[in-house]
Structure formats: C-alpha cells, structure tokens
Amino acid sequence: MPRSPYGFVLSLLVSLALTAPLTLTPLEAFAKTSSAATHKSTKGKSAARKVSHPVHASVLMEARTGKIITSSNAETITYPASLTKMMTLLLTFEALDRGKLRLNQEIRISAHAAAQKPSRLGLSPGSTIRVEDAILALTVKSANDVAVTLGEALGGDEARFAKMMTTKARALGMARTTFRNASGLPNPEQRTTALDIARLAKVIVSLPPRYYAYFGRTSFVWEGSTVPGHNRLLGTLDGYDGIKTGFVNASGFNLAGSATRNGRRLIAVVMGGRTAAARDREVASLLEKGFKTAPEKPAAKQPAKQPAKQPAKQNIARR
C-alpha cells in the first residue's frame, strides 16, 4: 500500500507543536520582548497624567505684594527639577529656628542618600556632614546626596519628608505642587507650576538675611577644595542676589531668580529653557523689564472713621 505523502509533514507539525512552547527563535523572542516593553511603557504612561515636555513657562512677580506683573503658562503642570531644593532648604531653616537642627550639627549619610545620581558631593555611607555645609551644598552645588541627607534628618526617611514638603506647599498656596523626593531627581509624580515656584520664592526672599544669604553664594569650600556654583547671574546682573537653578530632561532648564533695586524686589521664574544660557537671559530680561515698569503704589490709607455724634439731649420739662 503506497505511503501517504503527508505523513512526514504531519509528523513534523506535531513535533513543532510539542517543542514550540519551550523554544523561541531569536526573531520571536525579540517580538515578544518588544511587545512586553511597549505594553509596560504604555501602562506606565497611563498611570500618570501626561505632561508635554519641556513646558516653557514664566512668571514675573512683585515680591512685596505677590502681584503678577507678567506671566506665560504660569499654571501649566511641569517638573521642578532642583528647584525642589528650595522647599528642602525652607524646611531646614524652619528646623533651625525650632532648634531641631544646629548649623554645626553633624548629620549622617545613609546608603540611600549616597546612591543618588549627580549632581552630588560624593559622600560615603556612614560619613557625616555639618548642617551648614549641607545647606551650602544645596544652594551652590545642588547636591542630590546632601538633599536626601537633610530630608532624612528632618523626616526620618525621604518619603516622609516628601509628605512634609507637600504639606508645606499646600500651606503656602502651592495648590498644584506635589513632592516625592527631596532633591528634584526625576519622578513622574513630582509636579509643580511656574506660579507655585514664584510663591515659594516669595517666601524664600522674605527669610531672615542669615538664611537668604546662602542663596547668593557663588562657591564654598569642601574638604579643602572650592566648589563653584551654577547660578551664573550672580555678580552679572545689577541687584541680583539668588535663588536657585534646576534641570532634568523632562523639565528643561529652570531658574527662580530675584533682584532688588531702589528698595524694590522682583522675582522671576523661568521653566523649560532650551539651554542654561537661554534660561539665564530670559530671567535677566524679565527682571530688567520689570524694573522699568512703575512699582505698584501702596493702597491709600483710609481716614479713621469718627464716631457719629450723638444728638444733644433735650431738657424736657416735667409737668
């Protein structure tokens, strides 16, 4: 009886069916991996609200009154990057006032803090840093390892400190700001707006001079070496005396800056600059234009109201 020509093919198909679940060709493996990665990426994006990056936004504010002189995309959600450290420092200064921290106090570096990505001071786990040096490491170097160290010293761990930061933000009227870390390193849930940053800057410039002066430092000495700063408008723009720079890929180049002329202080915030130089020029331009505008006049004092005169009592003859 002649043998079926399909017998060999049928055997081969059965053999493949049995082995296919156990073996993937390189092409199949690549396709499966790509599909899983795409699914994971899409799932991650849907979990967090989408933000166009980088968002370009700006605010020019009168520091005394909080009046907005000019703005663009001021309430558009974006990422704060290292402007986050303004809040870390504000809570540090408040802790100093309460006696929870001392400037000469040594605080310990955890393994978590030491593992932060640059910019960093390069501290080793178990080593220590003085609180004042930690402050300078943030205002000058924008060191992420030190920001986490301060957060852990104040909150016990970084997550609890981030909740403290968010609570403080709400108290300051920063309704669209949420913090998830002390440094500003990328986190999809760490959000803010240019207007909220201006509100925070208004509080920072109102700090006692002993604290605000840290934001005007262009360098500090650490272990015998001079560490230069990032805020290149210091010393180049009339009246400019701080505050903070920031950058991550998602945010672009950020800067909150302030200057005083003839007793009038302005705050300028730029988010999403294309380059550090472009961001600096925009902040400088905003401040220059602001100082050319007429300052807001204080509200005229209303004369105190005089008590209404009572009519003279008439003597009525008794009858």
MOKA-V313957 format. One record per residue. N is the residue number from 1. RES is the residue in one small letter. PHI is phi in radians with two decimals (none if undefined). PSI is psi in whole degrees, -180 to 180 (NA if undefined). Layout:
N & RES & PHI & PSI
N & RES & PHI & PSI
This chain:
1 & m & none & 127
2 & p & -1.12 & 144
3 & r & -1.38 & 138
4 & s & -1.12 & 133
5 & p & -1.18 & -13
6 & y & -1.65 & -5
7 & g & -1.05 & -46
8 & f & -1.13 & -42
9 & v & -1.11 & -42
10 & l & -1.09 & -42
11 & s & -1.10 & -41
12 & l & -1.11 & -42
13 & l & -1.13 & -40
14 & v & -1.10 & -42
15 & s & -1.09 & -42
16 & l & -1.16 & -39
17 & a & -1.10 & -35
18 & l & -1.31 & -34
19 & t & -1.65 & -20
20 & a & -1.01 & -42
21 & p & -1.10 & -21
22 & l & -1.67 & -18
23 & t & -2.34 & 136
24 & l & -2.10 & 139
25 & t & -1.22 & 159
26 & p & -0.92 & -39
27 & l & -1.16 & -43
28 & e & -1.14 & -40
29 & a & -1.10 & -42
30 & f & -1.09 & -44
31 & a & -1.11 & -42
32 & k & -1.14 & -42
33 & t & -1.13 & -43
34 & s & -1.10 & -41
35 & s & -1.11 & -43
36 & a & -1.13 & -41
37 & a & -1.13 & -41
38 & t & -1.13 & -43
39 & h & -1.10 & -43
40 & k & -1.11 & -43
41 & s & -1.11 & -44
42 & t & -1.13 & -40
43 & k & -1.11 & -41
44 & g & -1.12 & -39
45 & k & -1.19 & -37
46 & s & -1.28 & -23
47 & a & -1.22 & -30
48 & a & -2.00 & 149
49 & r & -1.12 & 140
50 & k & -1.33 & 140
51 & v & -2.29 & 131
52 & s & -1.29 & 134
53 & h & -2.23 & 146
54 & p & -1.38 & 146
55 & v & -1.44 & 127
56 & h & -1.66 & 124
57 & a & -2.57 & 157
58 & s & -2.67 & 155
59 & v & -2.54 & 138
60 & l & -2.13 & 123
61 & m & -2.25 & 143
62 & e & -1.33 & 120
63 & a & -1.17 & -34
64 & r & -1.21 & -43
65 & t & -1.84 & -19
66 & g & 1.42 & 6
67 & k & -1.18 & 135
68 & i & -1.50 & 120
69 & i & -1.41 & -45
70 & t & -2.71 & 155
71 & s & -2.77 & 162
72 & s & -2.60 & 125
73 & n & 0.90 & 36
74 & a & -1.12 & -26
75 & e & -1.95 & 19
76 & t & -1.43 & 131
77 & i & -1.17 & 135
78 & t & -2.64 & -169
79 & y & -1.87 & 139
80 & p & -1.35 & -23
81 & a & 0.92 & -139
82 & s & -1.31 & -3
83 & l & -1.09 & -18
84 & t & -0.90 & -37
85 & k & -1.14 & -17
86 & m & -1.06 & -42
87 & m & -1.25 & -39
88 & t & -1.00 & -42
89 & l & -1.25 & -39
90 & l & -1.04 & -45
91 & l & -1.19 & -31
92 & t & -1.14 & -45
93 & f & -1.12 & -39
94 & e & -1.12 & -37
95 & a & -1.16 & -35
96 & l & -1.12 & -42
97 & d & -1.13 & -34
98 & r & -1.44 & -10
99 & g & 1.50 & 7
100 & k & -1.25 & -30
101 & l & -2.22 & 159
102 & r & -2.23 & 147
103 & l & -1.04 & -35
104 & n & -1.63 & 8
105 & q & -1.30 & 139
106 & e & -1.59 & 129
107 & i & -2.04 & 144
108 & r & -1.54 & 146
109 & i & -1.63 & 123
110 & s & -1.49 & 167
111 & a & -1.10 & -37
112 & h & -1.10 & -44
113 & a & -1.14 & -44
114 & a & -1.13 & -24
115 & a & -1.50 & 0
116 & q & -1.14 & 151
117 & k & -1.31 & 160
118 & p & -1.08 & 158
119 & s & -1.26 & 140
120 & r & -2.67 & 164
121 & l & -1.50 & -17
122 & g & 1.45 & 40
123 & l & -1.40 & 148
124 & s & -1.65 & 146
125 & p & -1.00 & 134
126 & g & 1.62 & -16
127 & s & -1.38 & 174
128 & t & -2.29 & 163
129 & i & -2.52 & 142
130 & r & -1.20 & 147
131 & v & -1.00 & -43
132 & e & -1.13 & -40
133 & d & -1.14 & -34
134 & a & -1.13 & -41
135 & i & -1.05 & -47
136 & l & -1.15 & -34
137 & a & -1.11 & -28
138 & l & -1.46 & -47
139 & t & -1.25 & -32
140 & v & -1.70 & -55
141 & k & -1.58 & -22
142 & s & 1.03 & 47
143 & a & -1.35 & 120
144 & n & -1.24 & -36
145 & d & -1.12 & -36
146 & v & -1.32 & -35
147 & a & -1.05 & -44
148 & v & -1.14 & -39
149 & t & -1.06 & -45
150 & l & -1.11 & -42
151 & g & -1.07 & -42
152 & e & -1.18 & -35
153 & a & -1.15 & -32
154 & l & -1.64 & -34
155 & g & -1.91 & -7
156 & g & 1.60 & -46
157 & d & -2.58 & 168
158 & e & -1.16 & -36
159 & a & -1.11 & -43
160 & r & -1.18 & -37
161 & f & -1.13 & -38
162 & a & -1.08 & -36
163 & k & -1.16 & -39
164 & m & -1.07 & -41
165 & m & -1.09 & -45
166 & t & -1.16 & -40
167 & t & -1.05 & -43
168 & k & -1.13 & -39
169 & a & -1.02 & -44
170 & r & -1.08 & -41
171 & a & -1.11 & -26
172 & l & -1.58 & 3
173 & g & 1.51 & 12
174 & m & -1.48 & 72
175 & a & -1.19 & -23
176 & r & -1.89 & 20
177 & t & -1.94 & 134
178 & t & -2.33 & 132
179 & f & -1.87 & 141
180 & r & -2.15 & -12
181 & n & -2.64 & 171
182 & a & -1.57 & -11
183 & s & -1.86 & -35
184 & g & 1.75 & 3
185 & l & -1.05 & 155
186 & p & -0.94 & 130
187 & n & -2.68 & 123
188 & p & -1.09 & -17
189 & e & -1.72 & 0
190 & q & -1.59 & 105
191 & r & -2.21 & 157
192 & t & -2.84 & -175
193 & t & -2.39 & 164
194 & a & -1.09 & -36
195 & l & -1.16 & -42
196 & d & -1.10 & -39
197 & i & -1.14 & -38
198 & a & -1.11 & -39
199 & r & -1.10 & -41
200 & l & -1.16 & -42
201 & a & -1.06 & -37
202 & k & -1.04 & -39
203 & v & -1.24 & -41
204 & i & -1.08 & -46
205 & v & -1.23 & -15
206 & s & -1.56 & -1
207 & l & -1.13 & 158
208 & p & -0.98 & 146
209 & p & -0.92 & -32
210 & r & -1.10 & -24
211 & y & -1.68 & -47
212 & y & -1.10 & -28
213 & a & -1.03 & -27
214 & y & -1.08 & -31
215 & f & -1.31 & -10
216 & g & -1.75 & 3
217 & r & -1.34 & 135
218 & t & -1.69 & -11
219 & s & -2.89 & 167
220 & f & -2.68 & 162
221 & v & -1.74 & 128
222 & w & -2.29 & 117
223 & e & 0.90 & 45
224 & g & 1.48 & -4
225 & s & -2.03 & 145
226 & t & -1.49 & 125
227 & v & -1.77 & 116
228 & p & -1.38 & 160
229 & g & -1.72 & 175
230 & h & -1.80 & -16
231 & n & -1.49 & 91
232 & r & -1.42 & -4
233 & l & -1.38 & -18
234 & l & -1.10 & 126
235 & g & 1.46 & -2
236 & t & -2.05 & -15
237 & l & -2.17 & 129
238 & d & -0.96 & 122
239 & g & 1.46 & -6
240 & y & -1.29 & 131
241 & d & -2.41 & 19
242 & g & 2.66 & 175
243 & i & -2.33 & -72
244 & k & -2.62 & 142
245 & t & -1.79 & 167
246 & g & -2.87 & 151
247 & f & -2.80 & 131
248 & v & -2.44 & 161
249 & n & -0.98 & -40
250 & a & -1.23 & -27
251 & s & -1.70 & -23
252 & g & 1.37 & -165
253 & f & -1.59 & 122
254 & n & -1.95 & 152
255 & l & -2.74 & 128
256 & a & -1.88 & 121
257 & g & -2.31 & 158
258 & s & -2.51 & 149
259 & a & -2.57 & 154
260 & t & -2.22 & 134
261 & r & -2.45 & 131
262 & n & 0.91 & 40
263 & g & 1.37 & 2
264 & r & -1.87 & 124
265 & r & -1.88 & 134
266 & l & -2.08 & 155
267 & i & -2.15 & 131
268 & a & -2.16 & 133
269 & v & -2.18 & 130
270 & v & -2.22 & 128
271 & m & -2.06 & 142
272 & g & 1.37 & 29
273 & g & -1.10 & 146
274 & r & -1.22 & -36
275 & t & -2.45 & 166
276 & a & -1.10 & -40
277 & a & -1.15 & -42
278 & a & -1.12 & -42
279 & r & -1.06 & -45
280 & d & -1.09 & -42
281 & r & -1.10 & -39
282 & e & -1.19 & -42
283 & v & -1.09 & -45
284 & a & -1.07 & -42
285 & s & -1.13 & -42
286 & l & -1.06 & -45
287 & l & -1.15 & -43
288 & e & -1.07 & -46
289 & k & -1.12 & -39
290 & g & -1.09 & -41
291 & f & -1.23 & -18
292 & k & -1.46 & -14
293 & t & -1.48 & 157
294 & a & -1.23 & 134
295 & p & -1.16 & 154
296 & e & -1.16 & 131
297 & k & -1.37 & 137
298 & p & -1.07 & 146
299 & a & -1.07 & 135
300 & a & -1.14 & 137
301 & k & -1.29 & 131
302 & q & -1.44 & 136
303 & p & -1.06 & 141
304 & a & -1.07 & 137
305 & k & -1.28 & 131
306 & q & -1.46 & 140
307 & p & -1.05 & 140
308 & a & -1.08 & 137
309 & k & -1.27 & 133
310 & q & -1.43 & 138
311 & p & -1.09 & 144
312 & a & -1.10 & 136
313 & k & -1.22 & 135
314 & q & -1.65 & 138
315 & n & -1.39 & 117
316 & i & -1.82 & 120
317 & a & -1.18 & 132
318 & r & -1.41 & 138
319 & r & -1.94 & NA
